[in-house]
Amino acid sequence: MALSYLEVSCLYHQNGQHTTSRTHRNLNVALDQKERAALYVAQIAKTLGADGAVVAEEGYGNPDADFVGCLVALEDAGVKTIGVTNECTGRNGTSQPLVTLDEKCDAIVSCGNVSELIELPPMETVLGELQSLARDGLSGGWAGDEILGPSVREDGSVIMENNSMFCGDQVVGWSPKTMKEF
């Protein structure tokens, strides 16, 4: 089952002050549920008197439908939107960035390409089993690549795609990538 994390922050005026309110998280996978959830987001925004909404997406693929659906429903309801998301454009950056798009999605901020390659130096101490990155078929890791070789190199260094660090794009700002030697 694919899970979608989608956060919508509605911006509205209250006593002349700008106010922010988190309003919705969507875990639906059926298309009719996604459509209903997007309409619900728009209804909440209108009820709050929102002038605009910032829609943030973590993940890619299935969550793209939630993301675009919410942007479109909000725009249809007269709520101006800004989308914040990552892209899955392949290692060379030439693939379609989202699995679905709409002309109404005209203000999207990219937080980067989940397929971008990341190289990490060897660490003296590793928590967990490093080889699982290549062996277990995780997104972004591989046992062998004809050009790059294995994700986990003999010296303990790692090369992998950004999507190996799920939610590491900092779309919502609470998932920083760090590596620290202890």
PyMOL commands that set and color helices and strands:
alter all, ss='L'
color gray80, all
select helices_A, chain A and resi 31-48+62-76+132-135+162-164
alter helices_A, ss='H'
color red, helices_A
select strands_A, chain A and resi 5-14+17-24+50-58+80-87+108-113+117-120+158-161
alter strands_A, ss='S'
color yellow, strands_A
deselect
rebuild
show_as cartoon
